[in-house]
């Protein structure tokens, strides 16, 4: 059963026996499909032998299973350099937005960036990746911040509108009573408000805006809408006290009685003697 003919070509018997020669590990190999004779086989073997152990140019060779930790580290470093890793931590760049566009209190932490750069260098992270990642993180944080601000403003607007609706539907604030009641509130501020508050009221022109549709201006002047009913009650009691005091005679209210009525739980405010 000759395996090679007189010209050195492989016979059919060789091809039949080849899987047995190769063994189970290589029995399905197609490596011999284009090798017709011994001369070609010899040449292929010589070429392969010459390449074994040769370091290919411009090719990063993966370490073998028995590679040392130093060889594996060098391999990873070589891959990192090819992918754009920095030579040292200080070569990494971070995205920084224009400071004028940052919300109040927002700053970039140099120490944090330094620590991240050191970690990126340790793991051979490409420079471009870290910069793009920092930009994506900034945009995500800024979007979350803007959404939080929007949610907060929406909640404030709802609370304000709910309070306005309460005042609209309260009997004391309907129709023609609204301007009158707001003037009473202004009178209360004139009597008990600080000079700063009075200045803000004047600056906001609230005396010319005695309408429930302009309560936003009251809040801007430092008068929360929730305080208006209380200020109205104080003003109405103040007006009642003035009327009693001005009546004269036996029915007139004394300063002591007035103080007790206005400040029932504050005896230190009652006149002495």
Residue frames as qw, qx, qy, qz and C-alpha x, y, z in Angstrom:
[[0.000, 0.891, 0.454, 0.000, 0.00, 0.00, 0.00],
 [0.494, 0.134, 0.013, 0.859, 2.30, 2.75, -1.29],
 [0.104, -0.803, -0.397, 0.433, 1.66, 6.21, 0.17],
 [0.060, 0.776, -0.263, -0.570, 3.85, 8.01, -2.39],
 [0.862, 0.476, 0.172, 0.030, 4.17, 7.30, -6.11],
 [0.788, 0.084, 0.136, 0.594, 7.36, 7.34, -8.19],
 [0.265, 0.643, 0.112, 0.710, 7.07, 11.12, -8.71],
 [0.224, 0.009, -0.527, 0.820, 6.78, 11.91, -5.00],
 [0.432, -0.298, -0.158, -0.836, 3.05, 12.65, -5.13],
 [0.372, -0.080, 0.753, -0.537, 0.77, 11.44, -2.38],
 [0.220, -0.132, -0.883, -0.393, -1.44, 8.52, -3.37],
 [0.586, -0.431, -0.290, -0.622, -5.06, 7.90, -2.53],
 [0.764, -0.285, -0.541, 0.207, -3.90, 5.46, 0.13],
 [0.348, 0.054, -0.350, 0.868, -2.03, 8.38, 1.80],
 [0.296, -0.310, -0.074, -0.900, -5.14, 10.53, 1.77],
 [0.745, -0.369, -0.463, -0.308, -7.15, 7.70, 3.28],
 [0.738, -0.235, -0.471, 0.422, -4.62, 7.11, 6.03],
 [0.208, 0.476, -0.160, 0.839, -4.02, 10.83, 6.73],
 [0.529, -0.642, -0.044, -0.553, -6.69, 11.25, 9.46],
 [0.913, -0.334, -0.191, 0.132, -5.09, 8.37, 11.33],
 [0.635, 0.234, -0.192, 0.711, -1.66, 9.99, 11.00],
 [0.030, -0.572, 0.058, -0.818, -3.00, 13.32, 12.32],
 [0.188, -0.174, -0.802, 0.540, -4.81, 11.85, 15.30],
 [0.068, -0.703, -0.707, 0.044, -8.13, 12.86, 16.81],
 [0.186, -0.683, -0.165, 0.687, -7.00, 16.42, 17.53],
 [0.082, 0.538, -0.362, -0.757, -6.29, 17.21, 13.87],
 [0.429, 0.182, 0.862, 0.201, -8.26, 14.58, 11.96],
 [0.351, 0.788, 0.505, -0.040, -10.56, 17.21, 10.42],
 [0.216, -0.668, 0.216, 0.678, -7.72, 19.53, 9.42],
 [0.669, 0.710, 0.221, -0.010, -7.72, 20.87, 5.86],
 [0.231, -0.814, 0.392, 0.361, -4.05, 21.77, 5.98],
 [0.449, -0.213, 0.770, 0.400, -3.09, 19.02, 3.52],
 [0.594, 0.627, 0.471, -0.179, -5.76, 19.80, 0.94],
 [0.453, 0.881, -0.122, -0.063, -3.37, 21.94, -1.12],
 [0.241, -0.654, 0.707, 0.121, -0.24, 19.83, -0.50],
 [0.879, 0.318, -0.156, -0.319, -0.03, 17.32, -3.36],
 [0.861, 0.276, -0.360, 0.228, 3.45, 15.88, -2.83],
 [0.768, -0.409, -0.199, 0.451, 6.45, 15.42, -0.54],
 [0.452, 0.234, 0.034, 0.860, 8.34, 18.39, -2.05],
 [0.214, -0.651, -0.195, -0.701, 5.51, 20.80, -1.22],
 [0.739, -0.616, -0.272, -0.030, 5.18, 19.34, 2.25],
 [0.730, -0.154, -0.146, 0.650, 8.90, 19.77, 2.90],
 [0.220, 0.402, 0.076, 0.886, 8.84, 23.40, 1.76],
 [0.450, -0.691, -0.248, -0.508, 5.80, 24.21, 3.90],
 [0.803, -0.487, -0.262, 0.225, 7.44, 22.63, 6.92],
 [0.592, 0.040, -0.079, 0.801, 10.63, 24.65, 6.43],
 [0.031, -0.553, -0.152, -0.819, 8.66, 27.90, 6.11],
 [0.631, -0.668, -0.268, -0.290, 6.66, 27.18, 9.24],
 [0.808, -0.311, -0.225, 0.446, 9.76, 26.22, 11.21],
 [0.426, 0.254, -0.029, 0.868, 11.49, 29.44, 10.24],
 [0.230, -0.609, -0.172, -0.739, 8.55, 31.53, 11.52],
 [0.718, -0.548, -0.427, 0.046, 8.30, 29.82, 14.90],
 [0.604, -0.502, -0.188, 0.590, 9.58, 32.17, 17.61],
 [0.318, 0.234, 0.206, 0.895, 9.95, 35.09, 15.20],
 [0.020, 0.603, 0.447, -0.660, 8.43, 38.34, 16.49],
 [0.356, 0.616, 0.548, 0.440, 6.25, 39.76, 13.77],
 [0.184, -0.003, -0.033, 0.982, 6.67, 43.43, 13.05],
 [0.344, -0.137, -0.089, -0.925, 3.73, 45.73, 13.98],
 [0.708, -0.290, -0.562, -0.313, 2.00, 42.81, 15.71],
 [0.346, -0.508, 0.549, -0.566, 1.33, 42.65, 19.47],
 [0.569, 0.042, -0.817, -0.086, 1.71, 39.03, 20.42],
 [0.711, -0.537, -0.004, -0.453, -0.48, 37.67, 23.18],
 [0.134, -0.532, 0.797, -0.253, 1.54, 36.03, 25.99],
 [0.567, -0.007, -0.806, -0.172, 1.32, 32.28, 26.34],
 [0.729, -0.549, -0.332, -0.239, -0.30, 30.41, 29.20],
 [0.789, -0.307, -0.251, 0.469, 3.02, 30.29, 31.06],
 [0.267, 0.669, -0.034, 0.693, 3.65, 34.05, 30.78],
 [0.390, -0.219, -0.532, 0.719, 4.86, 35.92, 33.86],
 [0.040, -0.832, -0.469, 0.293, 2.83, 38.76, 35.46],
 [0.178, -0.617, 0.223, 0.733, 5.40, 41.20, 34.08],
 [0.155, 0.020, 0.750, 0.642, 4.90, 39.88, 30.54],
 [0.028, 0.651, 0.753, 0.097, 1.12, 40.12, 30.88],
 [0.125, -0.815, -0.229, 0.518, 1.40, 43.69, 32.20],
 [0.183, -0.409, 0.460, 0.767, 3.68, 44.65, 29.31],
 [0.132, 0.304, 0.828, 0.453, 1.22, 43.10, 26.85],
 [0.029, -0.791, -0.599, 0.117, -1.70, 45.06, 28.30],
 [0.182, -0.722, 0.038, 0.667, 0.36, 48.24, 28.30],
 [0.198, -0.133, 0.649, 0.723, 1.22, 47.72, 24.63],
 [0.061, 0.557, 0.783, 0.270, -2.45, 47.22, 23.80],
 [0.131, -0.823, -0.388, 0.393, -3.33, 50.34, 25.77],
 [0.205, -0.517, 0.287, 0.780, -0.78, 52.43, 23.89],
 [0.134, 0.147, 0.763, 0.615, -2.18, 51.24, 20.58],
 [0.078, -0.686, -0.712, -0.126, -5.69, 52.19, 21.72],
 [0.065, 0.735, 0.080, 0.670, -4.59, 55.65, 22.87],
 [0.659, -0.659, -0.297, 0.207, -3.74, 55.29, 26.56],
 [0.023, 0.955, -0.218, 0.197, -1.69, 58.12, 28.08],
 [0.640, 0.351, -0.546, 0.411, 1.96, 57.68, 28.98],
 [0.236, -0.032, -0.637, 0.734, 1.35, 59.16, 32.45],
 [0.054, -0.642, -0.725, 0.244, -1.71, 60.19, 34.54],
 [0.045, -0.633, -0.108, 0.765, -1.12, 63.91, 33.95],
 [0.021, -0.117, 0.631, 0.767, -1.64, 63.44, 30.21],
 [0.030, 0.512, 0.854, 0.091, -5.34, 62.65, 30.65],
 [0.105, -0.127, -0.082, -0.983, -7.92, 65.34, 29.90],
 [0.077, 0.482, 0.812, -0.320, -11.38, 65.96, 31.35],
 [0.050, 0.623, 0.498, 0.601, -14.32, 67.81, 29.86],
 [0.179, -0.427, -0.420, 0.781, -14.86, 71.23, 31.47],
 [0.175, 0.779, 0.543, 0.260, -17.86, 73.36, 30.52],
 [0.157, 0.551, -0.033, 0.819, -17.69, 77.14, 30.32],
 [0.220, -0.202, -0.679, 0.670, -17.81, 78.32, 33.98],
 [0.268, 0.045, 0.024, -0.962, -20.43, 80.90, 32.99],
 [0.623, -0.096, -0.534, -0.563, -22.85, 78.10, 32.10],
 [0.424, -0.095, -0.852, 0.292, -22.48, 76.25, 35.42],
 [0.475, -0.742, -0.384, -0.276, -25.13, 76.57, 38.15],
 [0.196, -0.777, 0.376, -0.466, -24.17, 78.38, 41.34],
 [0.688, -0.488, 0.494, -0.213, -21.98, 76.21, 43.54],
 [0.960, 0.245, 0.112, 0.073, -20.88, 73.87, 40.73],
 [0.018, -0.822, 0.552, 0.141, -17.11, 73.35, 40.52],
 [0.876, 0.279, -0.393, 0.014, -14.75, 70.72, 39.17],
 [0.710, -0.650, 0.270, -0.002, -12.81, 68.81, 41.84],
 [0.390, 0.726, -0.565, -0.021, -9.16, 68.67, 40.82],
 [0.301, -0.418, 0.829, -0.219, -8.28, 66.01, 43.41],
 [0.780, 0.207, 0.516, -0.288, -11.05, 63.72, 42.21],
 [0.701, 0.681, -0.146, -0.150, -9.94, 64.13, 38.60],
 [0.086, 0.691, -0.714, 0.075, -6.36, 63.37, 39.63],
 [0.536, -0.186, 0.787, -0.241, -7.44, 60.11, 41.30],
 [0.804, 0.443, 0.311, -0.245, -9.53, 59.09, 38.27],
 [0.489, 0.771, -0.396, -0.102, -6.62, 59.86, 35.92],
 [0.170, -0.530, 0.822, -0.119, -4.31, 57.64, 37.99],
 [0.681, 0.088, 0.684, -0.246, -6.83, 54.81, 37.82],
 [0.722, 0.650, 0.048, -0.230, -7.29, 55.29, 34.07],
 [0.262, 0.740, -0.618, -0.040, -3.52, 55.15, 33.56],
 [0.435, -0.325, 0.819, -0.185, -3.28, 51.99, 35.65],
 [0.669, 0.277, 0.677, -0.130, -5.82, 50.23, 33.43],
 [0.290, -0.091, 0.616, 0.727, -4.55, 51.70, 30.13],
 [0.320, 0.725, 0.565, -0.227, -7.75, 53.62, 29.39],
 [0.446, 0.434, 0.348, 0.702, -7.63, 55.60, 26.11],
 [0.132, -0.196, -0.178, 0.955, -7.36, 59.38, 26.53],
 [0.283, -0.149, -0.423, -0.848, -10.30, 60.01, 24.19],
 [0.487, -0.413, -0.757, -0.137, -12.55, 57.64, 26.12],
 [0.365, -0.416, -0.548, 0.627, -11.97, 59.34, 29.47],
 [0.016, 0.140, -0.029, -0.990, -12.63, 62.80, 28.04],
 [0.406, -0.213, -0.576, -0.677, -15.82, 61.67, 26.29],
 [0.492, -0.409, -0.759, 0.122, -16.95, 59.82, 29.43],
 [0.232, -0.339, -0.408, 0.815, -16.45, 62.92, 31.59],
 [0.202, 0.011, -0.245, -0.948, -18.45, 65.00, 29.10],
 [0.489, -0.305, -0.714, -0.399, -21.28, 62.44, 29.08],
 [0.429, -0.403, -0.681, 0.435, -21.29, 62.40, 32.91],
 [0.064, -0.201, -0.163, 0.964, -21.43, 66.20, 33.05],
 [0.345, -0.113, -0.441, -0.821, -24.36, 66.35, 30.62],
 [0.515, -0.364, -0.768, -0.109, -26.24, 63.67, 32.56],
 [0.341, -0.383, -0.549, 0.660, -25.71, 65.47, 35.88],
 [0.057, 0.121, -0.043, -0.990, -26.69, 68.82, 34.36],
 [0.421, -0.240, -0.617, -0.620, -29.85, 67.30, 32.89],
 [0.488, -0.427, -0.735, 0.195, -30.76, 65.82, 36.29],
 [0.213, -0.290, -0.328, 0.873, -30.13, 69.20, 37.93],
 [0.215, -0.023, -0.284, -0.934, -32.33, 71.02, 35.41],
 [0.492, -0.338, -0.722, -0.350, -35.10, 68.45, 35.87],
 [0.417, -0.407, -0.648, 0.490, -34.91, 68.83, 39.66],
 [0.038, -0.196, -0.103, 0.974, -35.17, 72.61, 39.32],
 [0.356, -0.145, -0.514, -0.767, -38.14, 72.24, 36.96],
 [0.504, -0.392, -0.769, -0.030, -39.86, 69.83, 39.37],
 [0.298, -0.356, -0.490, 0.738, -39.25, 72.20, 42.28],
 [0.119, 0.090, -0.116, -0.982, -40.65, 75.16, 40.33],
 [0.437, -0.254, -0.674, -0.539, -43.69, 73.13, 39.28],
 [0.456, -0.427, -0.730, 0.278, -44.36, 72.20, 42.92],
 [0.158, -0.301, -0.276, 0.899, -44.04, 75.83, 44.00],
 [0.244, -0.044, -0.376, -0.893, -46.36, 76.99, 41.22],
 [0.469, -0.359, -0.763, -0.260, -48.95, 74.38, 42.19],
 [0.371, -0.430, -0.613, 0.549, -48.79, 75.38, 45.86],
 [0.014, -0.201, -0.034, 0.979, -49.18, 79.05, 44.92],
 [0.352, -0.142, -0.547, -0.747, -52.10, 78.37, 42.58],
 [0.452, -0.409, -0.791, 0.041, -53.81, 76.21, 45.20],
 [0.244, -0.398, -0.451, 0.761, -53.50, 79.06, 47.70],
 [0.143, 0.089, -0.218, -0.961, -54.88, 81.58, 45.20],
 [0.423, -0.275, -0.720, -0.477, -57.83, 79.30, 44.47],
 [0.378, -0.441, -0.716, 0.387, -58.47, 79.06, 48.20],
 [0.078, -0.342, -0.206, 0.913, -58.54, 82.83, 48.49],
 [0.240, -0.044, -0.496, -0.833, -60.78, 83.12, 45.43],
 [0.501, -0.345, -0.731, -0.310, -63.35, 80.72, 46.87],
 [0.311, -0.330, -0.639, 0.622, -63.22, 82.12, 50.41],
 [0.007, -0.842, -0.534, -0.082, -66.15, 84.43, 51.17],
 [0.324, -0.788, -0.046, 0.522, -63.82, 87.14, 52.44],
 [0.316, -0.375, 0.485, 0.724, -62.08, 87.45, 49.09],
 [0.395, 0.503, 0.719, 0.272, -64.95, 87.43, 46.59],
 [0.214, 0.812, 0.429, 0.334, -65.74, 90.28, 44.21],
 [0.058, 0.869, -0.031, 0.490, -65.53, 93.81, 45.51],
 [0.698, -0.713, 0.071, 0.010, -64.13, 92.71, 48.89],
 [0.878, 0.087, 0.010, 0.471, -60.75, 91.83, 47.39],
 [0.350, 0.610, -0.097, 0.704, -59.34, 95.36, 46.85],
 [0.449, -0.761, 0.072, -0.464, -60.67, 96.46, 50.23],
 [0.912, -0.402, 0.037, 0.070, -59.13, 93.49, 52.01],
 [0.777, 0.240, -0.051, 0.580, -55.76, 93.94, 50.34],
 [0.065, 0.728, -0.113, 0.673, -55.72, 97.58, 51.41],
 [0.703, -0.660, 0.076, -0.253, -56.39, 96.41, 54.95],
 [0.931, -0.086, -0.006, 0.355, -53.38, 94.08, 54.66],
 [0.483, 0.527, -0.075, 0.695, -51.28, 97.02, 53.47],
 [0.333, -0.785, 0.082, -0.516, -52.48, 99.00, 56.46],
 [0.894, -0.445, 0.027, 0.047, -51.32, 96.19, 58.74],
 [0.798, 0.185, -0.023, 0.573, -47.88, 96.29, 57.13],
 [0.129, 0.735, -0.057, 0.663, -47.76, 100.05, 57.59],
 [0.564, -0.724, 0.112, -0.381, -48.38, 99.60, 61.31],
 [0.834, -0.447, 0.323, -0.007, -46.29, 96.53, 62.07],
 [0.883, 0.390, 0.020, 0.260, -43.95, 95.93, 59.13],
 [0.615, -0.430, 0.136, 0.646, -40.22, 96.59, 59.17],
 [0.137, 0.784, -0.172, -0.581, -38.77, 99.52, 57.25],
 [0.139, -0.291, 0.822, 0.469, -37.23, 97.03, 54.82],
 [0.261, 0.402, 0.875, 0.061, -40.59, 95.38, 54.15],
 [0.214, 0.814, 0.323, -0.432, -42.31, 98.73, 53.70],
 [0.013, 0.643, -0.462, -0.610, -39.64, 99.73, 51.19],
 [0.176, -0.024, 0.916, 0.360, -40.17, 96.54, 49.21],
 [0.261, 0.621, 0.718, -0.177, -43.94, 97.06, 49.20],
 [0.164, 0.832, 0.024, -0.529, -43.47, 100.57, 47.87],
 [0.079, -0.478, 0.688, 0.540, -40.92, 99.45, 45.28],
 [0.211, 0.184, 0.935, 0.216, -43.26, 96.71, 44.04],
 [0.277, -0.069, -0.246, -0.926, -46.07, 99.25, 43.67],
 [0.123, -0.283, -0.948, 0.080, -48.48, 97.09, 45.64],
 [0.165, 0.457, 0.432, -0.760, -50.68, 100.06, 46.49],
 [0.423, 0.415, -0.299, -0.748, -51.53, 100.23, 42.79],
 [0.451, 0.146, -0.831, -0.293, -52.06, 96.46, 42.46],
 [0.413, -0.083, 0.678, -0.603, -54.82, 95.64, 44.94],
 [0.797, 0.210, -0.253, -0.506, -56.05, 92.65, 42.93],
 [0.838, -0.252, 0.478, -0.079, -55.96, 88.93, 43.54],
 [0.853, 0.502, 0.055, 0.132, -54.48, 88.55, 40.06],
 [0.342, 0.785, -0.364, 0.366, -51.28, 90.29, 41.19],
 [0.774, -0.612, 0.140, -0.085, -50.40, 88.17, 44.22],
 [0.873, 0.187, -0.056, 0.447, -47.15, 87.10, 42.56],
 [0.242, 0.697, -0.168, 0.654, -45.93, 90.67, 43.05],
 [0.590, -0.710, 0.145, -0.357, -46.75, 90.40, 46.75],
 [0.956, -0.213, 0.063, 0.192, -44.61, 87.30, 47.10],
 [0.659, 0.453, -0.074, 0.596, -41.74, 89.00, 45.26],
 [0.087, -0.766, 0.165, -0.615, -42.00, 91.86, 47.77],
 [0.206, 0.239, -0.804, 0.504, -41.49, 89.38, 50.62],
 [0.553, -0.063, 0.397, -0.730, -45.11, 88.75, 51.61],
 [0.015, 0.007, 0.986, 0.168, -45.94, 85.03, 51.24],
 [0.453, -0.252, -0.450, -0.727, -49.48, 84.48, 50.04],
 [0.567, -0.342, -0.743, 0.100, -50.12, 82.16, 53.00],
 [0.291, -0.233, -0.464, 0.803, -49.62, 85.14, 55.34],
 [0.127, -0.273, -0.267, -0.916, -52.26, 87.37, 53.74],
 [0.541, -0.558, -0.548, -0.309, -55.29, 85.95, 55.64],
 [0.599, -0.435, -0.430, 0.517, -53.43, 86.38, 58.93],
 [0.245, -0.044, -0.009, 0.969, -52.41, 89.95, 58.07],
 [0.275, -0.433, -0.454, -0.728, -56.01, 90.66, 57.07],
 [0.593, -0.578, -0.560, 0.011, -57.33, 89.43, 60.41],
 [0.489, -0.325, -0.271, 0.763, -54.80, 91.55, 62.29],
 [0.073, 0.136, 0.208, 0.966, -55.75, 94.57, 60.19],
 [0.402, -0.529, -0.540, -0.517, -59.48, 94.08, 60.73],
 [0.597, -0.571, -0.480, 0.295, -58.97, 93.81, 64.50],
 [0.381, -0.147, -0.078, 0.909, -56.80, 96.90, 64.37],
 [0.130, -0.348, -0.361, -0.855, -59.57, 98.81, 62.58],
 [0.541, -0.592, -0.566, -0.191, -62.12, 97.63, 65.16],
 [0.565, -0.427, -0.359, 0.608, -59.89, 98.80, 67.99],
 [0.199, 0.053, 0.097, 0.974, -59.53, 102.22, 66.39],
 [0.311, -0.495, -0.483, -0.652, -63.29, 102.57, 66.03],
 [0.612, -0.595, -0.510, 0.104, -63.90, 101.69, 69.70],
 [0.509, -0.284, -0.207, 0.785, -61.15, 103.97, 70.89],
 [0.077, 0.155, 0.214, 0.961, -62.50, 106.90, 68.90],
 [0.302, -0.594, -0.664, -0.338, -66.07, 106.53, 70.24],
 [0.034, -0.408, 0.348, -0.843, -65.33, 108.25, 73.55],
 [0.672, -0.393, 0.007, -0.627, -67.45, 108.02, 76.69],
 [0.669, -0.385, 0.568, -0.285, -67.98, 105.07, 78.94],
 [0.945, 0.240, 0.211, -0.067, -67.91, 102.64, 75.99],
 [0.397, 0.800, -0.448, 0.021, -64.43, 103.65, 74.86],
 [0.958, -0.058, -0.193, 0.205, -61.76, 100.95, 75.03],
 [0.378, -0.869, 0.292, 0.128, -58.85, 101.71, 77.32],
 [0.357, 0.687, -0.631, -0.052, -55.25, 101.19, 76.28],
 [0.315, -0.324, 0.861, -0.232, -55.00, 98.32, 78.77],
 [0.742, 0.271, 0.517, -0.330, -58.13, 96.60, 77.45],
 [0.645, 0.692, -0.219, -0.238, -56.94, 97.09, 73.86],
 [0.121, 0.613, -0.780, 0.039, -53.54, 95.55, 74.67],
 [0.501, -0.113, 0.809, -0.286, -55.18, 92.58, 76.41],
 [0.770, 0.461, 0.288, -0.334, -57.43, 92.01, 73.40],
 [0.575, 0.725, -0.360, -0.117, -54.65, 92.26, 70.83],
 [0.403, 0.450, -0.756, 0.253, -52.07, 90.38, 72.93],
 [0.784, -0.471, -0.068, -0.398, -53.97, 88.08, 75.31],
 [0.952, -0.193, -0.103, 0.214, -50.96, 85.87, 75.92],
 [0.587, 0.338, -0.158, 0.718, -48.32, 88.61, 76.09],
 [0.387, -0.850, -0.332, 0.132, -48.78, 90.46, 79.43],
 [0.545, -0.349, 0.076, 0.758, -45.36, 92.02, 79.02],
 [0.196, 0.303, 0.421, 0.832, -46.91, 94.13, 76.25],
 [0.236, -0.797, -0.542, -0.123, -49.72, 95.47, 78.44],
 [0.100, 0.682, -0.171, 0.704, -49.31, 99.07, 79.66],
 [0.472, -0.212, -0.676, 0.525, -48.34, 99.38, 83.32],
 [0.032, -0.140, -0.362, 0.921, -50.20, 101.44, 85.94]]
